[in-house]
Amino acid sequence: MHNGEDAAANRGGNGQGGTSRGKSSRLRAISALTNPVRVELLFCLCDGEKNVSKLMKVLNLGQTRVSHGLRTLMIAGFIKCRKDRNYRIYSLNTEYAGPYLMAIDSVRWKRSRQRK
């Protein structure tokens, strides 16, 4: 899957929260967020679009971990990808990822306050 269009189609359903297709997309999204590397990739993309090399440098991770994380996030619908010459440029799908990121950030903030 080279772009977010197929992933977006898989999030579908008929807008009803009770469809099995809608449930599977929510489970896919939550499953994607269980890995700390993928969560960090999402927060890194909050600052703007980046290619794999830039993400590797910022997060100090190998190419395989970054690429696998990006693929999972794209399938779940959290990120988009576009091709720019020889590079794939990844960006946040803010409409879909925004609520999840706000929830994660809220949990992080509460935990940091509890530790003080």
MOVENMO-V576275 format. One record per residue. N is the residue number from 1. SS is DSSP state (a for helix, b for strand, c for the rest). OMEGA is omega in whole degrees, -180 to 180 (NA if undefined). D_CENTER is the distance of its C-alpha to the mean C-alpha in Angstrom with 2 decimals. Layout:
# MOVENMO-V576275
N & SS & OMEGA & D_CENTER
N & SS & OMEGA & D_CENTER
This chain:
# MOVENMO-V576275
1 & c & -173 & 14.67
2 & c & 176 & 14.66
3 & c & -176 & 13.08
4 & a & -177 & 10.94
5 & a & 179 & 14.30
6 & a & 178 & 14.76
7 & a & 179 & 11.43
8 & a & 179 & 12.43
9 & a & -180 & 15.83
10 & a & 179 & 14.82
11 & c & -171 & 13.42
12 & c & -166 & 16.96
13 & c & -178 & 19.91
14 & c & -179 & 22.63
15 & c & 179 & 21.18
16 & c & -179 & 22.89
17 & c & -173 & 21.02
18 & c & -179 & 23.30
19 & c & 179 & 22.61
20 & a & 178 & 21.72
21 & a & 177 & 19.19
22 & a & 178 & 17.49
23 & a & -179 & 17.70
24 & a & 178 & 16.18
25 & a & 177 & 13.06
26 & a & 177 & 12.82
27 & a & 178 & 13.57
28 & a & 180 & 10.95
29 & a & -179 & 8.26
30 & a & 178 & 10.26
31 & a & 179 & 10.82
32 & a & -177 & 7.33
33 & c & -180 & 7.63
34 & c & -178 & 11.10
35 & c & -178 & 10.67
36 & a & 179 & 11.24
37 & a & -180 & 10.27
38 & a & 177 & 6.59
39 & a & 178 & 6.98
40 & a & 176 & 9.07
41 & a & 179 & 7.03
42 & a & -179 & 4.92
43 & a & 177 & 8.54
44 & a & 179 & 10.03
45 & a & 175 & 8.60
46 & c & -180 & 10.11
47 & c & -180 & 13.34
48 & c & -176 & 13.06
49 & c & -177 & 12.32
50 & b & 172 & 13.01
51 & b & -177 & 14.11
52 & a & -178 & 13.84
53 & a & 180 & 17.11
54 & a & 179 & 16.17
55 & a & 177 & 13.08
56 & a & -178 & 15.57
57 & a & -177 & 18.10
58 & a & -176 & 16.26
59 & a & -180 & 14.87
60 & c & -179 & 18.00
61 & c & 177 & 16.46
62 & c & -177 & 17.78
63 & a & -177 & 16.68
64 & a & -180 & 16.26
65 & a & -180 & 13.86
66 & a & -178 & 11.62
67 & a & 179 & 12.00
68 & a & 177 & 11.50
69 & a & 179 & 8.25
70 & a & 180 & 7.03
71 & a & 179 & 8.90
72 & a & 180 & 7.58
73 & a & 179 & 3.93
74 & a & 178 & 6.33
75 & a & 179 & 8.74
76 & a & 177 & 7.06
77 & c & -177 & 6.81
78 & c & -177 & 3.67
79 & b & 177 & 5.02
80 & b & -180 & 8.75
81 & b & 174 & 11.24
82 & b & -179 & 14.89
83 & b & 177 & 17.78
84 & b & -174 & 20.06
85 & c & -177 & 23.15
86 & c & -175 & 22.32
87 & b & 169 & 18.75
88 & b & -178 & 15.35
89 & b & -177 & 13.66
90 & b & 178 & 9.91
91 & b & -179 & 8.99
92 & b & 171 & 6.86
93 & c & -169 & 7.78
94 & a & -179 & 9.52
95 & a & -179 & 11.55
96 & a & -173 & 9.16
97 & a & -174 & 6.66
98 & a & -179 & 9.88
99 & a & 178 & 11.70
100 & a & -179 & 9.34
101 & a & 177 & 9.10
102 & a & 179 & 12.84
103 & a & 179 & 13.58
104 & a & -180 & 12.13
105 & a & 178 & 13.97
106 & a & 179 & 16.99
107 & a & 178 & 17.20
108 & a & -179 & 17.05
109 & a & 179 & 19.75
110 & a & 179 & 21.89
111 & a & -179 & 21.84
112 & a & 178 & 22.87
113 & a & 180 & 25.67
114 & a & -178 & 26.89
115 & a & -177 & 27.36
116 & c & NA & 29.71
